[in-house]
Amino acid sequence: MVGPFESGKDTVQELTESAAAHIGNIATIITGAVRDIARETGEWFTDVIEMREAARRAREDSPDADV
């Protein structure tokens, strides 16, 4: 038979292990979200840069470029 002290210790241990597992899972979710946001933001900025460069080239190639 388990005494009250050992039972309490076991409960605290289980709660601690459970909390650590859940916090680890949450951290993994947040890390993935931050990574995905950084990737999307970088791709968006790349698109903006490419569009600006294309617009600049179009202006330079335009017959009205001297105007």
FIKE-315562 format. One record per atom (N, C-alpha, C, O): residue number from 1; atom name; residue in one letter; x negated, y, z negated. Coordinates in steps of 0.2 Angstrom, whole numbers. Example, Ala and Ser with C-alpha at 12.3 -4.5 7.8 and 13.67 -1.06 7.14 Angstrom:
# FIKE-315562
@nr: 1	atom: N	rest: A	east: -66	north: -28	up: -39;
@nr: 1	atom: CA	rest: A	east: -62	north: -22	up: -39;
@nr: 1	atom: C	rest: A	east: -66	north: -16	up: -39;
@nr: 1	atom: O	rest: A	east: -71	north: -17	up: -42;
@nr: 2	atom: N	rest: S	east: -64	north: -11	up: -35;
@nr: 2	atom: CA	rest: S	east: -68	north: -5	up: -36;
@nr: 2	atom: C	rest: S	east: -64	north: 0	up: -39;
@nr: 2	atom: O	rest: S	east: -67	north: 6	up: -40;
END
This chain:
# FIKE-315562
@nr: 1	atom: N	rest: M	east: -4	north: -6	up: 0;
@nr: 1	atom: CA	rest: M	east: 0	north: 0	up: 0;
@nr: 1	atom: C	rest: M	east: -4	north: 6	up: 0;
@nr: 1	atom: O	rest: M	east: -10	north: 7	up: -3;
@nr: 2	atom: N	rest: V	east: -2	north: 11	up: 4;
@nr: 2	atom: CA	rest: V	east: -6	north: 17	up: 5;
@nr: 2	atom: C	rest: V	east: -4	north: 22	up: -1;
@nr: 2	atom: O	rest: V	east: 2	north: 23	up: -2;
@nr: 3	atom: N	rest: G	east: -8	north: 26	up: -4;
@nr: 3	atom: CA	rest: G	east: -7	north: 31	up: -9;
@nr: 3	atom: C	rest: G	east: -5	north: 37	up: -6;
@nr: 3	atom: O	rest: G	east: -6	north: 38	up: 0;
@nr: 4	atom: N	rest: P	east: -2	north: 42	up: -10;
@nr: 4	atom: CA	rest: P	east: 0	north: 48	up: -7;
@nr: 4	atom: C	rest: P	east: -5	north: 52	up: -4;
@nr: 4	atom: O	rest: P	east: -4	north: 56	up: 1;
@nr: 5	atom: N	rest: F	east: -11	north: 52	up: -7;
@nr: 5	atom: CA	rest: F	east: -17	north: 56	up: -5;
@nr: 5	atom: C	rest: F	east: -19	north: 53	up: 2;
@nr: 5	atom: O	rest: F	east: -20	north: 57	up: 7;
@nr: 6	atom: N	rest: E	east: -20	north: 47	up: 3;
@nr: 6	atom: CA	rest: E	east: -22	north: 44	up: 9;
@nr: 6	atom: C	rest: E	east: -16	north: 45	up: 15;
@nr: 6	atom: O	rest: E	east: -18	north: 46	up: 20;
@nr: 7	atom: N	rest: S	east: -10	north: 45	up: 13;
@nr: 7	atom: CA	rest: S	east: -4	north: 46	up: 17;
@nr: 7	atom: C	rest: S	east: -5	north: 53	up: 20;
@nr: 7	atom: O	rest: S	east: -4	north: 55	up: 26;
@nr: 8	atom: N	rest: G	east: -6	north: 58	up: 15;
@nr: 8	atom: CA	rest: G	east: -6	north: 65	up: 17;
@nr: 8	atom: C	rest: G	east: -12	north: 66	up: 22;
@nr: 8	atom: O	rest: G	east: -12	north: 70	up: 26;
@nr: 9	atom: N	rest: K	east: -18	north: 63	up: 20;
@nr: 9	atom: CA	rest: K	east: -24	north: 63	up: 24;
@nr: 9	atom: C	rest: K	east: -23	north: 61	up: 31;
@nr: 9	atom: O	rest: K	east: -25	north: 64	up: 36;
@nr: 10	atom: N	rest: D	east: -19	north: 55	up: 32;
@nr: 10	atom: CA	rest: D	east: -17	north: 52	up: 38;
@nr: 10	atom: C	rest: D	east: -13	north: 57	up: 42;
@nr: 10	atom: O	rest: D	east: -14	north: 58	up: 48;
@nr: 11	atom: N	rest: T	east: -8	north: 60	up: 39;
@nr: 11	atom: CA	rest: T	east: -4	north: 65	up: 42;
@nr: 11	atom: C	rest: T	east: -7	north: 71	up: 45;
@nr: 11	atom: O	rest: T	east: -6	north: 73	up: 50;
@nr: 12	atom: N	rest: V	east: -12	north: 74	up: 41;
@nr: 12	atom: CA	rest: V	east: -16	north: 79	up: 43;
@nr: 12	atom: C	rest: V	east: -20	north: 78	up: 49;
@nr: 12	atom: O	rest: V	east: -21	north: 81	up: 53;
@nr: 13	atom: N	rest: Q	east: -23	north: 72	up: 48;
@nr: 13	atom: CA	rest: Q	east: -27	north: 69	up: 54;
@nr: 13	atom: C	rest: Q	east: -23	north: 69	up: 60;
@nr: 13	atom: O	rest: Q	east: -26	north: 71	up: 65;
@nr: 14	atom: N	rest: E	east: -18	north: 66	up: 60;
@nr: 14	atom: CA	rest: E	east: -13	north: 65	up: 66;
@nr: 14	atom: C	rest: E	east: -11	north: 72	up: 69;
@nr: 14	atom: O	rest: E	east: -11	north: 73	up: 75;
@nr: 15	atom: N	rest: L	east: -9	north: 76	up: 64;
@nr: 15	atom: CA	rest: L	east: -7	north: 83	up: 67;
@nr: 15	atom: C	rest: L	east: -13	north: 86	up: 70;
@nr: 15	atom: O	rest: L	east: -12	north: 90	up: 75;
@nr: 16	atom: N	rest: T	east: -19	north: 86	up: 67;
@nr: 16	atom: CA	rest: T	east: -25	north: 89	up: 70;
@nr: 16	atom: C	rest: T	east: -27	north: 86	up: 77;
@nr: 16	atom: O	rest: T	east: -28	north: 90	up: 81;
@nr: 17	atom: N	rest: E	east: -27	north: 79	up: 77;
@nr: 17	atom: CA	rest: E	east: -28	north: 76	up: 84;
@nr: 17	atom: C	rest: E	east: -23	north: 78	up: 89;
@nr: 17	atom: O	rest: E	east: -25	north: 80	up: 95;
@nr: 18	atom: N	rest: S	east: -17	north: 79	up: 87;
@nr: 18	atom: CA	rest: S	east: -11	north: 80	up: 91;
@nr: 18	atom: C	rest: S	east: -12	north: 88	up: 94;
@nr: 18	atom: O	rest: S	east: -12	north: 89	up: 100;
@nr: 19	atom: N	rest: A	east: -14	north: 92	up: 89;
@nr: 19	atom: CA	rest: A	east: -15	north: 99	up: 91;
@nr: 19	atom: C	rest: A	east: -21	north: 100	up: 95;
@nr: 19	atom: O	rest: A	east: -20	north: 104	up: 100;
@nr: 20	atom: N	rest: A	east: -26	north: 96	up: 94;
@nr: 20	atom: CA	rest: A	east: -32	north: 97	up: 98;
@nr: 20	atom: C	rest: A	east: -30	north: 95	up: 105;
@nr: 20	atom: O	rest: A	east: -32	north: 98	up: 110;
@nr: 21	atom: N	rest: A	east: -27	north: 89	up: 106;
@nr: 21	atom: CA	rest: A	east: -25	north: 87	up: 113;
@nr: 21	atom: C	rest: A	east: -20	north: 92	up: 116;
@nr: 21	atom: O	rest: A	east: -21	north: 93	up: 122;
@nr: 22	atom: N	rest: H	east: -15	north: 94	up: 113;
@nr: 22	atom: CA	rest: H	east: -11	north: 99	up: 116;
@nr: 22	atom: C	rest: H	east: -15	north: 106	up: 118;
@nr: 22	atom: O	rest: H	east: -14	north: 108	up: 123;
@nr: 23	atom: N	rest: I	east: -19	north: 108	up: 114;
@nr: 23	atom: CA	rest: I	east: -23	north: 114	up: 115;
@nr: 23	atom: C	rest: I	east: -27	north: 113	up: 121;
@nr: 23	atom: O	rest: I	east: -28	north: 117	up: 125;
@nr: 24	atom: N	rest: G	east: -30	north: 107	up: 121;
@nr: 24	atom: CA	rest: G	east: -35	north: 105	up: 127;
@nr: 24	atom: C	rest: G	east: -31	north: 105	up: 133;
@nr: 24	atom: O	rest: G	east: -33	north: 108	up: 138;
@nr: 25	atom: N	rest: N	east: -25	north: 102	up: 133;
@nr: 25	atom: CA	rest: N	east: -20	north: 102	up: 139;
@nr: 25	atom: C	rest: N	east: -18	north: 109	up: 141;
@nr: 25	atom: O	rest: N	east: -18	north: 111	up: 147;
@nr: 26	atom: N	rest: I	east: -17	north: 113	up: 137;
@nr: 26	atom: CA	rest: I	east: -15	north: 120	up: 138;
@nr: 26	atom: C	rest: I	east: -21	north: 124	up: 141;
@nr: 26	atom: O	rest: I	east: -20	north: 128	up: 146;
@nr: 27	atom: N	rest: A	east: -27	north: 123	up: 138;
@nr: 27	atom: CA	rest: A	east: -33	north: 126	up: 141;
@nr: 27	atom: C	rest: A	east: -34	north: 124	up: 148;
@nr: 27	atom: O	rest: A	east: -36	north: 128	up: 152;
@nr: 28	atom: N	rest: T	east: -33	north: 118	up: 149;
@nr: 28	atom: CA	rest: T	east: -34	north: 115	up: 156;
@nr: 28	atom: C	rest: T	east: -29	north: 118	up: 161;
@nr: 28	atom: O	rest: T	east: -31	north: 120	up: 166;
@nr: 29	atom: N	rest: I	east: -23	north: 119	up: 159;
@nr: 29	atom: CA	rest: I	east: -18	north: 122	up: 163;
@nr: 29	atom: C	rest: I	east: -20	north: 130	up: 164;
@nr: 29	atom: O	rest: I	east: -20	north: 132	up: 170;
@nr: 30	atom: N	rest: I	east: -22	north: 133	up: 159;
@nr: 30	atom: CA	rest: I	east: -24	north: 140	up: 160;
@nr: 30	atom: C	rest: I	east: -30	north: 141	up: 164;
@nr: 30	atom: O	rest: I	east: -30	north: 145	up: 169;
@nr: 31	atom: N	rest: T	east: -35	north: 137	up: 163;
@nr: 31	atom: CA	rest: T	east: -41	north: 137	up: 167;
@nr: 31	atom: C	rest: T	east: -39	north: 136	up: 175;
@nr: 31	atom: O	rest: T	east: -42	north: 139	up: 179;
@nr: 32	atom: N	rest: G	east: -35	north: 131	up: 176;
@nr: 32	atom: CA	rest: G	east: -33	north: 130	up: 183;
@nr: 32	atom: C	rest: G	east: -29	north: 136	up: 186;
@nr: 32	atom: O	rest: G	east: -30	north: 137	up: 192;
@nr: 33	atom: N	rest: A	east: -25	north: 139	up: 182;
@nr: 33	atom: CA	rest: A	east: -21	north: 145	up: 184;
@nr: 33	atom: C	rest: A	east: -26	north: 150	up: 186;
@nr: 33	atom: O	rest: A	east: -25	north: 154	up: 191;
@nr: 34	atom: N	rest: V	east: -31	north: 152	up: 181;
@nr: 34	atom: CA	rest: V	east: -36	north: 157	up: 183;
@nr: 34	atom: C	rest: V	east: -40	north: 156	up: 189;
@nr: 34	atom: O	rest: V	east: -41	north: 160	up: 193;
@nr: 35	atom: N	rest: R	east: -42	north: 149	up: 190;
@nr: 35	atom: CA	rest: R	east: -46	north: 147	up: 196;
@nr: 35	atom: C	rest: R	east: -41	north: 149	up: 202;
@nr: 35	atom: O	rest: R	east: -44	north: 151	up: 207;
@nr: 36	atom: N	rest: D	east: -35	north: 146	up: 202;
@nr: 36	atom: CA	rest: D	east: -31	north: 147	up: 208;
@nr: 36	atom: C	rest: D	east: -29	north: 155	up: 209;
@nr: 36	atom: O	rest: D	east: -29	north: 157	up: 215;
@nr: 37	atom: N	rest: I	east: -28	north: 159	up: 204;
@nr: 37	atom: CA	rest: I	east: -27	north: 166	up: 205;
@nr: 37	atom: C	rest: I	east: -34	north: 169	up: 208;
@nr: 37	atom: O	rest: I	east: -33	north: 173	up: 213;
@nr: 38	atom: N	rest: A	east: -39	north: 167	up: 206;
@nr: 38	atom: CA	rest: A	east: -46	north: 170	up: 208;
@nr: 38	atom: C	rest: A	east: -46	north: 168	up: 216;
@nr: 38	atom: O	rest: A	east: -48	north: 172	up: 220;
@nr: 39	atom: N	rest: R	east: -45	north: 162	up: 217;
@nr: 39	atom: CA	rest: R	east: -45	north: 160	up: 224;
@nr: 39	atom: C	rest: R	east: -41	north: 163	up: 229;
@nr: 39	atom: O	rest: R	east: -43	north: 166	up: 234;
@nr: 40	atom: N	rest: E	east: -34	north: 164	up: 227;
@nr: 40	atom: CA	rest: E	east: -29	north: 167	up: 231;
@nr: 40	atom: C	rest: E	east: -31	north: 175	up: 231;
@nr: 40	atom: O	rest: E	east: -30	north: 178	up: 237;
@nr: 41	atom: N	rest: T	east: -34	north: 178	up: 226;
@nr: 41	atom: CA	rest: T	east: -35	north: 185	up: 226;
@nr: 41	atom: C	rest: T	east: -41	north: 186	up: 231;
@nr: 41	atom: O	rest: T	east: -41	north: 190	up: 235;
@nr: 42	atom: N	rest: G	east: -46	north: 181	up: 231;
@nr: 42	atom: CA	rest: G	east: -52	north: 182	up: 235;
@nr: 42	atom: C	rest: G	east: -50	north: 181	up: 243;
@nr: 42	atom: O	rest: G	east: -52	north: 185	up: 247;
@nr: 43	atom: N	rest: E	east: -45	north: 176	up: 244;
@nr: 43	atom: CA	rest: E	east: -43	north: 175	up: 251;
@nr: 43	atom: C	rest: E	east: -39	north: 181	up: 253;
@nr: 43	atom: O	rest: E	east: -39	north: 183	up: 259;
@nr: 44	atom: N	rest: W	east: -35	north: 184	up: 249;
@nr: 44	atom: CA	rest: W	east: -31	north: 190	up: 251;
@nr: 44	atom: C	rest: W	east: -36	north: 196	up: 252;
@nr: 44	atom: O	rest: W	east: -35	north: 199	up: 258;
@nr: 45	atom: N	rest: F	east: -41	north: 197	up: 248;
@nr: 45	atom: CA	rest: F	east: -46	north: 202	up: 250;
@nr: 45	atom: C	rest: F	east: -50	north: 201	up: 256;
@nr: 45	atom: O	rest: F	east: -51	north: 205	up: 260;
@nr: 46	atom: N	rest: T	east: -51	north: 195	up: 258;
@nr: 46	atom: CA	rest: T	east: -54	north: 193	up: 264;
@nr: 46	atom: C	rest: T	east: -50	north: 195	up: 270;
@nr: 46	atom: O	rest: T	east: -52	north: 197	up: 275;
@nr: 47	atom: N	rest: D	east: -43	north: 193	up: 269;
@nr: 47	atom: CA	rest: D	east: -39	north: 195	up: 274;
@nr: 47	atom: C	rest: D	east: -38	north: 202	up: 275;
@nr: 47	atom: O	rest: D	east: -38	north: 205	up: 281;
@nr: 48	atom: N	rest: V	east: -38	north: 206	up: 270;
@nr: 48	atom: CA	rest: V	east: -38	north: 213	up: 271;
@nr: 48	atom: C	rest: V	east: -44	north: 216	up: 274;
@nr: 48	atom: O	rest: V	east: -44	north: 220	up: 279;
@nr: 49	atom: N	rest: I	east: -50	north: 213	up: 273;
@nr: 49	atom: CA	rest: I	east: -56	north: 215	up: 276;
@nr: 49	atom: C	rest: I	east: -56	north: 214	up: 283;
@nr: 49	atom: O	rest: I	east: -58	north: 218	up: 287;
@nr: 50	atom: N	rest: E	east: -54	north: 208	up: 285;
@nr: 50	atom: CA	rest: E	east: -54	north: 206	up: 292;
@nr: 50	atom: C	rest: E	east: -49	north: 210	up: 296;
@nr: 50	atom: O	rest: E	east: -50	north: 211	up: 301;
@nr: 51	atom: N	rest: M	east: -43	north: 212	up: 293;
@nr: 51	atom: CA	rest: M	east: -38	north: 216	up: 296;
@nr: 51	atom: C	rest: M	east: -41	north: 223	up: 297;
@nr: 51	atom: O	rest: M	east: -40	north: 226	up: 303;
@nr: 52	atom: N	rest: R	east: -45	north: 226	up: 292;
@nr: 52	atom: CA	rest: R	east: -48	north: 232	up: 293;
@nr: 52	atom: C	rest: R	east: -53	north: 232	up: 299;
@nr: 52	atom: O	rest: R	east: -53	north: 237	up: 303;
@nr: 53	atom: N	rest: E	east: -57	north: 227	up: 299;
@nr: 53	atom: CA	rest: E	east: -62	north: 226	up: 304;
@nr: 53	atom: C	rest: E	east: -59	north: 225	up: 311;
@nr: 53	atom: O	rest: E	east: -61	north: 228	up: 316;
@nr: 54	atom: N	rest: A	east: -54	north: 221	up: 311;
@nr: 54	atom: CA	rest: A	east: -50	north: 221	up: 318;
@nr: 54	atom: C	rest: A	east: -47	north: 227	up: 320;
@nr: 54	atom: O	rest: A	east: -48	north: 229	up: 326;
@nr: 55	atom: N	rest: A	east: -44	north: 231	up: 316;
@nr: 55	atom: CA	rest: A	east: -42	north: 238	up: 317;
@nr: 55	atom: C	rest: A	east: -47	north: 242	up: 320;
@nr: 55	atom: O	rest: A	east: -46	north: 246	up: 324;
@nr: 56	atom: N	rest: R	east: -53	north: 242	up: 316;
@nr: 56	atom: CA	rest: R	east: -58	north: 246	up: 318;
@nr: 56	atom: C	rest: R	east: -61	north: 244	up: 325;
@nr: 56	atom: O	rest: R	east: -62	north: 249	up: 329;
@nr: 57	atom: N	rest: R	east: -61	north: 238	up: 327;
@nr: 57	atom: CA	rest: R	east: -64	north: 236	up: 333;
@nr: 57	atom: C	rest: R	east: -59	north: 238	up: 339;
@nr: 57	atom: O	rest: R	east: -60	north: 240	up: 344;
@nr: 58	atom: N	rest: A	east: -52	north: 237	up: 337;
@nr: 58	atom: CA	rest: A	east: -47	north: 239	up: 342;
@nr: 58	atom: C	rest: A	east: -47	north: 247	up: 343;
@nr: 58	atom: O	rest: A	east: -47	north: 249	up: 349;
@nr: 59	atom: N	rest: R	east: -49	north: 251	up: 338;
@nr: 59	atom: CA	rest: R	east: -49	north: 258	up: 339;
@nr: 59	atom: C	rest: R	east: -55	north: 259	up: 344;
@nr: 59	atom: O	rest: R	east: -55	north: 263	up: 348;
@nr: 60	atom: N	rest: E	east: -61	north: 256	up: 342;
@nr: 60	atom: CA	rest: E	east: -67	north: 257	up: 346;
@nr: 60	atom: C	rest: E	east: -66	north: 255	up: 354;
@nr: 60	atom: O	rest: E	east: -69	north: 258	up: 358;
@nr: 61	atom: N	rest: D	east: -62	north: 249	up: 355;
@nr: 61	atom: CA	rest: D	east: -61	north: 247	up: 361;
@nr: 61	atom: C	rest: D	east: -55	north: 251	up: 365;
@nr: 61	atom: O	rest: D	east: -55	north: 250	up: 371;
@nr: 62	atom: N	rest: S	east: -52	north: 255	up: 362;
@nr: 62	atom: CA	rest: S	east: -46	north: 258	up: 365;
@nr: 62	atom: C	rest: S	east: -49	north: 264	up: 370;
@nr: 62	atom: O	rest: S	east: -54	north: 267	up: 368;
@nr: 63	atom: N	rest: P	east: -45	north: 265	up: 375;
@nr: 63	atom: CA	rest: P	east: -48	north: 270	up: 380;
@nr: 63	atom: C	rest: P	east: -47	north: 277	up: 377;
@nr: 63	atom: O	rest: P	east: -50	north: 281	up: 379;
@nr: 64	atom: N	rest: D	east: -43	north: 277	up: 372;
@nr: 64	atom: CA	rest: D	east: -42	north: 284	up: 369;
@nr: 64	atom: C	rest: D	east: -47	north: 285	up: 363;
@nr: 64	atom: O	rest: D	east: -46	north: 289	up: 359;
@nr: 65	atom: N	rest: A	east: -52	north: 281	up: 363;
@nr: 65	atom: CA	rest: A	east: -57	north: 281	up: 357;
@nr: 65	atom: C	rest: A	east: -61	north: 288	up: 357;
@nr: 65	atom: O	rest: A	east: -63	north: 290	up: 352;
@nr: 66	atom: N	rest: D	east: -61	north: 291	up: 363;
@nr: 66	atom: CA	rest: D	east: -65	north: 297	up: 363;
@nr: 66	atom: C	rest: D	east: -61	north: 303	up: 360;
@nr: 66	atom: O	rest: D	east: -64	north: 309	up: 359;
@nr: 67	atom: N	rest: V	east: -54	north: 302	up: 359;
@nr: 67	atom: CA	rest: V	east: -50	north: 308	up: 358;
@nr: 67	atom: C	rest: V	east: -50	north: 309	up: 350;
@nr: 67	atom: O	rest: V	east: -47	north: 314	up: 348;
END
